[in-house]
Every structure is written in C-alpha cells, then in structure tokens.
Amino acid sequence: MTGPTPPPKRARPRLGVFKFASCDGCQLTLLDCEDELLGIAHELEIAHFLEASSDVAPGPYDLSLVEGSVSTPEHVERIRRIRAESRCLVTIGACATAGGVQALRNYADVTQYMATVYARPDYIETLATSTPISAHVPVDFELRGCPIDRTQLLEVITAFLVGRKPGIPNHSVCFSCKQRGNVCVLVAHGTPCLGPVTHAGCGALCPTYGRGCYGCFGPAGTTNLPAVIPVLQRDGMDEEDIARFLHTFNVTAFTAVEAEDRP
C-alpha cells in the first residue's frame, strides 16, 4: 500500500540580471547582499547573471533586473529582446533610470569625444545619446541610486516574490538627515547640498560626514528647485557651478525637473 501522492514541487520564479552601459556597481550590490543572497537563491532560480556565473539559461524570465543605459545600436535591439522575455522588468541604478554620468554626452558633440578618446574612432559604434531603459521599453519599476542601496534592492525582490508593490520611500534625503539627527550642512555651514531635492535611499551618507548631497539617487518625488537654487547662489555658486552640480549622476532626470520648473 502506498501513501498519498506528494504535491508537485513548486517551480521557483526565474531571475535574469543584465548589464548595459554602466560600471557594474549595481549588480555588485546584489552580490554584496551576502547572507541574504542565499535566501534569494533559495526562492529564485538565478537563470542569467554573468557578473556571478558564466552558466546562463535562456528566457523567459519572471523577474529581470537591468543595469546600465542604452548607448549603442546593439543595446536598442537587446533591451527589446529582454523586455519580450521578461514578465517583470526592473531597472536598477542611475544609468538605467536616467542615463547615468555618460548622459553628459547628450549635451556635447559625441564625434568630438570619440576623436579625443580613441585612436581609431571609425571602429566605434555608438549612439549620440545615452538614454534610460524606459526610453525604449516599458519598465515595471525603477530603483534609483549610484549605486543602488542593498536594502532597497532586497525590498524590491521580496515585493516581487509576494506579489505586492515595493515599499520604497519617495521623500527627500532631508528626511533621512533628520532621522539621523544631523545638523543641516546647507543651512548651518553653507555647504552646497542637493538633499532637499534628492530621492532618499543612501541614508544621508554624505551629509552625515559633513559633505553636501551630490544627488546620486536622482530627484525626489516632489522637488522645488526654484527654492533651492537661490540658497546655492547665496553660498557662492554661480549658474555654471549649479549646472555642473545638477548634471552628474542623474543628468537627464534633473534636467527634466528644471524644464518643468522653468516658467
């Protein structure tokens, strides 16, 4: 006599991690999860993650994490293929969500850059712009940061596994500063700081050590650049200084906010 038939083994959702034009820092954040990564590997089948293993499996994927911006013609075709193979696509990091530092080329002559950097620029295939993934395919969620925060990444993956919306705060770095009991470096010390208009996620790392926020996580949910710019000017920054301050990790994102705030 045999016992009851055991229930079928539950198939684990399949995870794909992909890189475009970037420094790999956001993918490394996933590897830096260390102990938590074991739990992720238990709940997800890591089918494609070249940063971790050359043993990759083809799609489809239940969850795809995409790092990096679209900067070449090949990128355009590849991100379309990845989107078609992905049930849920999440972009991770400033490059994937806002074009990254490399989007500075969007406001310059890319052919001149190529001639300056490469001995044989005729061998280089590139686009004139560096653009976020969302400019080319639909994106289900964007996780900000340069690099992303490991706690927020784990929250996004956990939310996917249980079928809910990620609980990522949309407030500014100033909230994090207050939570840590920091003295405001902008008001008290006249240190240039983008904390009032920058998305939280870093735990106010720079202001905690007496430095102004550089805007690594892009614009917060609600920003008031017209109110912040006069404060920066009061502390000695001219228009060129402010433009350079805003146009770093999230060039296109802060540029879009400037356009919205312009009368």
C-alpha positions, 0 to 999 in steps of 0.5 A: 500500500502506498501513501498519498501522492506528494504535491508537485514541487513548486517551480521557483520564479526565474531571475535574469540580471543584465548589464548595459552601459554602466560600471557594474556597481549595481549588480555588485550590490546584489552580490554584496547582499551576502547572507541574504543572497542565499535566501534569494537563491533559495526562492529564485532560480538565478537563470542569467547573471554573468557578473556571478556565473558564466552558466546562463539559461535562456528566457523567459524570465519572471523577474529581470533586473537591468543595469546600465543605459542604452548607448549603442545600436546593439543595446536598442535591439537587446533591451527589446529582446529582454523586455519580450522575455521578461514578465517583470522588468526592473531597472536598477541604478542611475544609468538605467533610470536616467542615463547615468554620468555618460548622459553628459554626452547628450549635451556635447558633440559625441564625434568630438569625444570619440576623436579625443578618446580613441585612436581609431574612432571609425571602429566605434559604434555608438549612439549620440545619446545615452538614454534610460531603459524606459526610453525604449521599453516599458519598465515595471519599476525603477530603483534609483541610486549610484549605486543602488542601496542593498536594502532597497534592492532586497525590498524590491525582490521580496515585493516581487516574490509576494506579489505586492508593490515595493515599499520604497520611500519617495521623500527627500534625503532631508528626511533621512538627515533628520532621522539621523539627527544631523545638523543641516550642512546647507543651512548651518555651514553653507555647504552646497547640498542637493538633499532637499531635492534628492530621492532618499535611499543612501541614508544621508551618507554624505551629509552625515560626514559633513559633505553636501548631497551630490544627488546620486539617487536622482530627484525626489518625488516632489522637488522645488528647485526654484527654492533651492537654487537661490540658497546655492547662489547665496553660498557662492555658486554661480549658474555654471557651478549649479549646472555642473552640480545638477548634471552628474549622476542623474543628468537627464532626470534633473534636467527634466525637473528644471524644464518643468520648473522653468516658467 
